[in-house]
């Protein structure tokens, strides 16, 4: 009788342990802590019955939330990327330009308009985006000739007034180079010292030839 009672007690104890293990597995499943557990009754790792399913369900729930978050994150990143792309297009760099302005007339009004065109050109694309040169020959040299020097030359006009000088100085500060035809100076009896802010490096053998040289170097031709 005592032996039967002891055997029954051992069976009940094992059943109790099994129940405890199942309860632990169930809690693990509900909390989503993991689908793989230790089955105390069998002593082997595995997924047991309802507890295993609960574990998988818990994990799926967390995965679902992660998936929604992932989709939101991706959407957010795409939105930001789109905005950045649009911003990048708006701020696209302007290719550097090479331009030569040709002046060979002595009309003071037209020369003033030409200087204004140059300023507007630079303002539109920025001084760092342009290499601008001005070639003066023939009557165009009048742009740089001081008015009080006109009488001793063969020129018909001298337009380097204070207002014109100010415009030229402003353009030179932005990198504009004024190139003067040596042939014109010689044929029109113009002394280089009678030209506003003239430097020997600005002298070219022929204005017409210089226009051809610059265009062969990729300079766009502009005749105001």
Buried (B, 14 or more C-beta within 10 A) or exposed (E): EEEEEEEEEEEEEEEEEBEEBBEBBBEBBBEBEBBEBBBBBEEEEEBBEEBBBBBBBBBEEEEEEEEEEEEEEEEEEEEEEEEEEEEEEEEEEEEEBBBBBBBBBBEBEEBBEBBEEBBEBBEEEEEEEBBBBBBBBBBBBBBBBBBEBBEEBEBEBBBBBEEBBEBBEBBEEBEBBBBBBBBBBEEBEBEBEBBBEBEEEBBBEBBBBBBEBBEEEEBEEBEB
